[in-house]
C-alpha cells in the first residue's frame, strides 16, 4: 500500500501522514498494526467459512476426499 493510499484509507492528507511519521511514529505504527489485524481477521473468517462448509458436508455424508 502506498503512503497516499494509507492516507486516503484513514481519512487524512498525505501531508498529515508525513507529519505523523516524523512527529508521532508510534501512532503510525499502531495504525499499521490495526490494518494488519484487519487483514488477519478477514483471512481467519475466510478459513472459518471453509471449515464450516467442510463440517456441513461431512455431517450430511456428502464429504469427498480429493
N, C-alpha and C positions, 0 to 999 in steps of 0.2 A: 504494500500500500504506500502510495506517495504521501509526502507531507501535506500536500494540498487535499488529497482525498481524506486524510485523517482530520484535517481542519474542518472540512465540509461535514464529515461524519459527526463530529462533536459540536458542530454549530458555532465555530469561531473562525476568525480570519486567519490567513496564513501568517500574517504579522504577529497576531496574538500568540499563535502556536510557537513562533520563533522566540518570542519574549519568554514564554513559559519554559521552553527548552533551556534558555540561558539562566533565567531567574528562579524557576521552580521545577528543576529536573525531576524531583520526586513526584510531583503532580503528573508529569508526562509519563513517568514510569508506571504510576498507578492506572492511568488511562489505558496504557498498553496492556497491562496485566488484566484489566477488565475486559478488553477486547479479546485477548487470548482465552479468557474464561468463557466468554460468549461462544467462541468457536468450539471449544471443548464440550460445552453443554449441547450445542447443536449436533455435533458428531455423536455424542452419547445418546441423544434422542433418536437419531437415525438407527444406531445399533440396537437400541431397545425395541424399536418398531420391528426390525428384522427378527429379533428374538421372539417377540410376541407372535409374529406370523408363523415362525417355526413351531412354537408351542401350540398354536391353534391347529396347524396341520397335523402335528403329532397326536394331539388329543382326538382328532377326528379320524385317525387311522389313514390319512392320506399323505403321510410323510414319506418321501422317497430320498434315499441316499444317492448322491451322484458322485 
